[in-house]
Amino acid sequence: MTRTVRFHELGGPEVMRVEEIEVAEPGPGEVRIRVEAIGLNRAEALFRSGLYIQPVRSFPARLGNEASGVVEAVGAGVSGLAVGQAVSTLPAFSQNDYGVYAERAVVPASAVVPRPEGLDPVHGAAVWMPYLTAYGALVETAGLRAGDTVLLNAASSSTGLAVIDVANRVGATPIALTRTAAKRDFLLKHGAAEVVVTEDEDVAERVAAGTGGRGVEVVMDAVAGPGITDLARLVAPGGTLLVYGGLSGRPTPYPGIELGLPALTIRSFTMLEITGDPERSRRAVAFITAGLRSGAFEPVVDRVFALDAIVEAHRYLESNAQIGKIVVTTGGAP
């Protein structure tokens, strides 16, 4: 038997239960992992509450697709992975099919990568969702180049911090937006070239000053909603505005040509565009692994909870108070 988080109805964090279920054997193309740590993502809260882009197909339902641990069993046809190997999972599968909120979890072998040497289980569970999103959006989709400028909101989230890291790695300049001054010093220390406190400062003036009036080549918008119009005005001609989240919870208008905007690309982005394409995924894993090994990338972990405190962990996730990643540990005993 293994302890697994499941939910039997849609709702808030309180619908989750830690239940004892039978340990599954991996089928063809699958591996079973002894999970040591689990990275929490907003997608799981949305899935649990029925607001995710993929609705829950059936109950009881499972959660989670980002974890680190040790390979415990390998299914038929799997190569390149061995029992006892330290690994992490890529968020490359539907929570309707697999879930890693558990002491042991079966996952597709195609979503498992070796954990880089020196990366502990907690940080190994905090890497892939944020860095795959940041790399995929900036490099693969927006074509970010050295000398470009990136403007990002929700900068203290795990993905926001990864956007800062990836921008710096490419040789671009990250400008971070934050609502209050409380997180300014942390963001600057993490590598933001400039931090604009939106409650106190004029964003347009700061961006114009920071880019010589040119505007930014890329906007990473995790908030969406009506504010997209103001962000669009800050994009340099030929630049790109990527919407990858909807933290505002409000409808997002499409800024029309009547605004007199320069020519720009506005599109949504999901990390599944990368993990769903084997070639793009291969490039992303290579880029991120190299950044981890060099020390350029270091995932930020805000708080660690035990598996039995999963309800409390999700409440904290939904508070938006964290800086970086929330991780849950299982104990990881063989």
PADREN-658583 format. One line per 8 residues: number of its first residue (from 1); their letters; for each residue y, z, x of C-alpha. Coordinates in pm, 1 decimal. Each point is the difference from the previous one (the first is absolute). Layout:
NUM) a) Y:Z:X ~ ...
***
This chain:
1) mtrtvrfh) 0.0:0.0:0.0 ~ 359.2:-55.8:108.7 ~ 331.2:124.7:-133.8 ~ 200.7:-285.2:-150.6 ~ 330.8:-13.8:-183.7 ~ -26.4:-170.8:-338.1 ~ 204.9:-15.4:-318.5 ~ -125.7:-52.2:-353.7
9) elggpevm) 328.4:-92.4:-166.9 ~ 342.5:-130.3:94.9 ~ 272.0:251.8:67.6 ~ 175.0:218.8:253.0 ~ -149.5:165.5:308.0 ~ -180.0:255.7:-217.4 ~ -251.0:-260.9:-125.4 ~ -167.1:-13.5:342.7
17) rveeieva) -318.5:200.2:56.8 ~ -205.7:66.9:312.4 ~ -357.3:-65.6:-113.5 ~ -341.6:4.0:166.0 ~ -167.1:-341.4:-22.9 ~ -299.5:-164.0:163.8 ~ 51.4:-146.0:347.4 ~ -19.1:-378.9:-34.7
25) epgpgevr) -178.5:-227.8:242.5 ~ 197.8:-295.9:136.0 ~ -104.2:-339.4:-131.8 ~ 20.8:-333.6:180.9 ~ 334.3:-34.1:172.8 ~ 87.2:366.4:-50.6 ~ 15.3:314.6:212.0 ~ 0.3:367.9:-88.0
33) irveaigl) 261.1:214.5:170.4 ~ 5.7:375.1:45.8 ~ 364.0:40.0:-93.4 ~ 209.8:233.7:212.0 ~ 349.0:-76.2:-127.8 ~ 157.7:-195.5:-286.2 ~ 346.5:-157.8:-5.9 ~ 177.6:30.4:-334.2
41) nraealfr) 195.6:-293.4:-137.2 ~ 220.6:-48.2:-303.6 ~ -241.6:-267.3:-121.9 ~ -253.9:273.5:-73.7 ~ 244.9:198.5:-213.2 ~ 86.1:-318.2:-191.3 ~ -369.7:-89.2:-44.3 ~ -80.2:351.4:-123.4
49) sglyiqpv) 284.1:-13.0:-252.5 ~ -73.4:-353.9:-124.2 ~ 312.0:-159.1:149.4 ~ -152.5:-190.9:291.6 ~ -21.9:-380.2:24.4 ~ -377.1:40.2:-50.0 ~ -97.0:197.2:-313.1 ~ -290.7:243.1:7.8
57) rsfparlg) -311.3:-186.4:-116.1 ~ -221.7:295.9:-90.9 ~ -37.4:376.8:18.4 ~ -75.6:212.3:189.0 ~ 220.7:-174.7:255.2 ~ 44.0:55.5:372.5 ~ 303.8:-9.2:223.4 ~ 110.6:-93.8:348.5
65) neasgvve) -45.0:-276.6:253.4 ~ 144.4:142.4:322.3 ~ -213.4:241.9:201.0 ~ -137.9:78.8:341.6 ~ -337.9:136.0:94.7 ~ -331.0:-82.2:162.4 ~ -251.1:-270.5:-94.8 ~ -304.2:171.1:-146.8
73) avgagvsg) -209.4:-293.5:-125.7 ~ 18.7:-379.4:19.7 ~ -115.6:-247.3:-263.9 ~ -184.8:-326.4:52.3 ~ 189.4:-279.9:171.1 ~ 263.6:222.9:157.4 ~ 82.5:-62.2:364.2 ~ 257.7:147.7:235.0
81) lavgqavs) -22.1:350.1:-145.9 ~ -242.6:270.9:108.3 ~ -109.2:338.4:-129.3 ~ 211.4:270.9:163.5 ~ 298.8:-228.3:58.9 ~ 347.7:138.7:-75.6 ~ 173.0:-232.6:-246.4 ~ 278.7:-38.7:-252.6
89) tlpafsqn) 1.8:-195.7:-324.9 ~ 250.5:-270.9:-79.8 ~ 139.5:7.9:-355.0 ~ -175.8:-329.2:-70.6 ~ -199.6:69.2:-316.1 ~ 57.1:93.8:-362.4 ~ -21.0:362.1:-106.7 ~ -204.1:-131.0:-292.5
97) dygvyaer) -275.5:-83.9:248.4 ~ 22.2:266.7:271.0 ~ 178.0:329.9:62.2 ~ 40.9:211.2:313.7 ~ 119.2:329.1:-154.4 ~ -333.2:154.5:92.8 ~ -201.6:169.2:273.1 ~ -211.3:-314.9:28.5
105) avvpasav) 99.3:-346.4:-118.4 ~ -157.9:-344.8:-7.4 ~ 246.3:-278.8:79.4 ~ -14.9:-371.4:89.5 ~ -67.5:-51.7:370.5 ~ 278.1:-260.4:-0.9 ~ 248.6:282.3:-70.0 ~ -110.6:217.1:292.9
113) vprpegld) 157.2:-9.4:346.8 ~ -68.1:207.8:313.1 ~ 238.1:290.0:37.8 ~ 202.3:-47.4:319.2 ~ -86.6:245.5:273.7 ~ 229.7:301.9:2.2 ~ 80.2:-22.3:-371.8 ~ -124.5:310.4:-180.6
121) pvhgaavw) -148.7:-18.4:-351.8 ~ 319.1:118.1:-175.0 ~ 218.2:-264.3:165.0 ~ -281.6:-253.1:-33.4 ~ 37.0:36.2:-377.6 ~ 376.3:-49.2:14.4 ~ 24.4:-338.6:172.6 ~ -112.8:-293.7:-200.4
129) mpyltayg) 181.4:-12.4:-332.9 ~ 348.6:49.5:150.2 ~ -44.8:-217.1:308.8 ~ -184.3:-280.9:-180.9 ~ 282.8:-6.7:-255.2 ~ 271.4:4.9:266.3 ~ -162.4:-261.7:223.1 ~ -102.8:-223.8:-287.5
137) alvetagl) 339.8:1.2:-166.2 ~ 214.1:-25.9:311.8 ~ -202.1:-223.3:230.2 ~ -239.1:-203.5:-214.0 ~ 223.0:-47.2:-304.5 ~ 363.4:27.1:110.2 ~ -56.1:-141.6:350.6 ~ 197.9:278.6:167.1
145) ragdtvll) 116.1:-87.1:351.8 ~ 161.6:176.0:291.9 ~ 372.1:39.8:-63.1 ~ -35.7:17.5:-379.6 ~ 114.9:298.1:-204.2 ~ -211.3:176.3:-264.1 ~ 147.5:213.9:-278.1 ~ -239.9:243.3:-166.1
153) naassstg) 16.9:262.3:-272.2 ~ -248.6:284.2:-63.3 ~ 19.3:25.2:377.4 ~ -170.7:338.3:33.0 ~ -317.9:-113.5:-175.8 ~ -302.4:-81.4:216.7 ~ 62.6:-371.3:-54.5 ~ 371.7:33.9:67.6
161) lavidvan) -73.2:166.7:333.6 ~ -253.7:-273.7:79.8 ~ 264.8:-264.7:-79.8 ~ 227.2:162.5:259.0 ~ -282.8:-3.4:256.4 ~ -100.5:-362.6:-63.8 ~ 361.6:-119.4:7.1 ~ 54.4:168.0:335.9
169) rvgatpia) -328.2:-140.0:132.8 ~ 111.1:-353.5:-89.0 ~ 344.4:52.5:154.5 ~ 187.8:16.4:-329.8 ~ 257.8:259.8:-108.3 ~ -95.0:236.1:-286.7 ~ 276.6:143.1:-220.8 ~ -130.1:279.6:-223.2
177) ltrtaakr) 141.0:106.7:-336.0 ~ -44.1:358.9:-112.3 ~ 145.4:170.4:-304.3 ~ 115.0:322.5:170.4 ~ 80.2:103.5:354.4 ~ -302.5:233.0:17.8 ~ -226.6:-261.6:158.7 ~ 257.7:-181.1:214.9
185) dfllkhga) -82.6:171.7:330.6 ~ -373.5:-50.0:-46.3 ~ 42.8:-371.4:-72.2 ~ 220.5:-50.3:303.8 ~ -249.1:184.9:218.5 ~ -280.8:-213.4:-141.7 ~ 175.4:-318.2:109.1 ~ 242.9:-114.6:-267.3
193) aevvvted) 294.3:-170.3:169.1 ~ 230.1:119.5:-276.8 ~ -39.2:225.4:-303.1 ~ 221.8:-45.3:-306.1 ~ 27.0:295.2:-240.0 ~ 40.1:-176.1:-332.6 ~ 153.7:300.1:-180.9 ~ 285.0:20.4:251.4
201) edvaerva) 46.0:-342.3:160.4 ~ 72.5:-357.0:-106.4 ~ -320.6:-189.5:76.5 ~ 163.5:-342.9:-1.2 ~ 267.7:110.5:247.1 ~ -252.9:156.7:234.8 ~ -227.0:-306.4:-9.8 ~ 292.2:-235.3:62.1
209) agtggrgv) 112.9:210.7:294.5 ~ -350.6:22.7:141.6 ~ -67.2:-373.7:-21.2 ~ 342.1:-141.5:86.1 ~ 41.5:-105.8:-360.9 ~ -315.0:-213.5:12.1 ~ -220.1:205.9:-229.1 ~ -364.1:89.5:53.2
217) evvmdava) -286.1:-245.1:42.9 ~ -248.5:215.9:-192.6 ~ 27.4:266.3:-269.9 ~ -302.0:221.4:-69.9 ~ 51.2:137.3:-351.4 ~ -238.6:271.2:-118.4 ~ 223.2:106.4:-288.0 ~ 70.1:-318.3:-204.1
225) gpgitdla) 186.1:36.4:-329.4 ~ 367.7:-92.9:-51.2 ~ 86.9:78.2:362.8 ~ -165.7:-322.0:111.8 ~ 322.5:-186.2:-79.9 ~ 200.7:204.4:250.6 ~ -271.9:-42.2:262.8 ~ -7.1:-376.2:-52.5
233) rlvapggt) 369.9:-17.1:87.0 ~ -79.3:143.3:344.6 ~ -245.7:-272.2:101.8 ~ 107.8:-256.8:259.3 ~ -20.8:-368.5:-100.0 ~ -363.2:-107.7:16.3 ~ -121.4:361.0:4.0 ~ -269.7:170.2:-206.4
241) llvyggls) -3.9:289.7:-245.2 ~ -348.8:143.6:-48.5 ~ -73.1:233.3:-291.4 ~ -312.2:201.6:80.1 ~ 39.6:302.9:-228.7 ~ 158.8:117.4:-322.5 ~ 108.7:355.9:63.9 ~ 295.3:-34.0:-237.2
249) grptpypg) -233.4:-49.6:-295.3 ~ 260.9:-229.7:-155.9 ~ -7.2:-372.5:-81.3 ~ 92.0:-223.3:292.3 ~ 240.8:-285.0:-76.6 ~ -14.2:-326.4:191.3 ~ 335.7:-47.8:172.3 ~ 112.7:-341.8:-116.8
257) ielglpal) 208.8:-267.3:166.3 ~ 296.4:105.1:-214.7 ~ 48.1:287.4:243.6 ~ 106.9:-239.9:270.4 ~ -270.8:123.4:233.3 ~ -88.7:-183.4:320.7 ~ -329.1:-188.0:3.4 ~ -277.2:257.3:26.5
265) tirsftml) -363.8:55.6:-90.2 ~ -81.8:280.9:-244.5 ~ -366.1:78.1:-52.8 ~ -241.0:281.9:-66.1 ~ -249.5:104.4:265.7 ~ -323.3:195.1:-11.6 ~ -215.8:104.6:291.5 ~ -293.5:-176.0:-171.7
273) eitgdper) 152.8:-330.2:114.9 ~ -107.0:104.3:350.6 ~ -330.7:176.0:-57.9 ~ -110.2:-274.9:-238.2 ~ 37.3:-268.8:269.6 ~ -249.5:36.2:288.5 ~ 220.4:-177.9:255.3 ~ 315.9:190.6:-88.6
281) srravafi) -199.8:323.6:-4.9 ~ -140.8:-73.5:346.4 ~ 348.6:-56.7:140.3 ~ 131.4:315.0:-169.1 ~ -278.9:221.7:133.7 ~ 52.6:-137.2:352.1 ~ 377.4:55.6:-16.2 ~ -28.6:353.7:-136.8
289) taglrsga) -281.9:104.0:232.6 ~ 202.2:-119.7:299.4 ~ 298.6:200.4:-121.8 ~ -211.6:313.3:-39.5 ~ -153.3:-34.7:345.2 ~ 338.2:-50.9:165.3 ~ 155.8:296.2:-179.9 ~ 257.2:-220.0:-175.9
297) fepvvdrv) -156.8:92.2:-334.0 ~ -67.7:360.8:-91.8 ~ -61.1:76.8:-366.2 ~ 201.0:295.1:-130.6 ~ -194.2:260.3:-199.0 ~ 205.6:225.8:-225.6 ~ -261.6:240.5:-139.8 ~ -376.1:43.5:-1.0
305) faldaive) -191.7:130.8:-302.5 ~ -365.6:89.0:-51.1 ~ -209.3:-209.7:-239.0 ~ -17.2:289.4:-245.7 ~ 381.7:-10.9:-18.9 ~ 10.5:-367.3:-103.4 ~ 197.5:78.6:-318.1 ~ 264.7:185.7:200.9
313) ahrylesn) 4.4:-285.5:255.1 ~ 71.4:-256.6:-273.2 ~ 273.5:216.3:-146.3 ~ 161.7:7.8:341.3 ~ -46.1:-377.9:31.3 ~ 188.0:-51.2:-325.2 ~ 281.4:235.2:105.7 ~ 128.5:-257.2:255.0
321) aqigkivv) 89.9:292.1:227.1 ~ -222.5:-109.5:289.4 ~ 95.9:-168.2:325.6 ~ -291.8:-220.4:95.2 ~ -358.8:25.5:-114.9 ~ -188.8:259.1:-203.9 ~ -359.4:42.7:119.3 ~ -297.0:180.8:-156.2
329) ttggap) -286.2:129.0:214.6 ~ -358.7:54.8:-111.8 ~ -124.9:230.7:273.1 ~ -202.7:-289.2:139.5 ~ -316.2:201.9:71.4 ~ -313.9:-210.9:64.9
***
